[in-house]
């Protein structure tokens, strides 16, 4: 997409039109995932007769959804390092982003589940998807002023064009090889992969926790995710304060990673609701720290890349990070499936065997804990963007007129 020069670039716009183009198909494609033809299901025999058609429907609609989302998402986040060039500005902005992001993540799970979805009634999923589309479109209309290129960004684009920085874009495979050989970037996205899988795995496992570990109804999910949300919200101002005071994104990332790892450990053993809420409260603090420090850290990485290459073409890097997000979702699905298969989980059963319950703990806490620990250690060992190096990169970028 970096190679495509559209007419709107003459007006200083680059990302915003692509965001507009991507958002409506993205939202609508979400609904199409659930619009499986009704004559393909209804009973076990009907589903078995149409299982390949259903599988093909999900594959095609998910690919369309993912493509539209990537078009929207890559352009949204590619604006971040250009719109917020100062490190303090990036941290302050991400404080708000953390609060809104985690709140949205929790509410997106709770509201459709409680208000719309009946697990065995297909039409309720269509209702939930329609509600999500309406809310998503309304929220997008509110954020348009923030995702549109302002005068500062337009001037930055003009400087890059005058300097010839955008005249030559590397072929895809050449740029892919360069990205994969960039140790700093790869360590950053591996670290991102670890905490992203850990955070989403808890949300995905919440129903299993409430039903088979706590022995409670689905409403228990409100208490579990509510505790996580509370921890994240309370800790965000604290993360913001210490980020400004310490001025070291590397150190903040490691602290958040260690805290997240430690919060998984009690989840391997606890049984009661209150201990789970306490564990998830501290988990929310850890995941909130990750969510907060990740974009400024990614900004440091992209600044470093721009200094080394003389180009500010962050879309390819955000595209690879988006790939790791998708790979993380696949990793979560495979982990849950293998855990259930190996421990004898019986789908739909009101109770599970002790070994099957242990399988739930495997995908809830044990696998995420090991994954987070490994990625934190790799980040600590190989990520080398210290505050001094970040500051020098800022000076060089100003001289090169790339930021």
Order of alpha helices (4+ residues) and beta strands (2+ residues): alpha-alpha-alpha-alpha-alpha-alpha-alpha-alpha-alpha-alpha-alpha-alpha-alpha-alpha-alpha-alpha
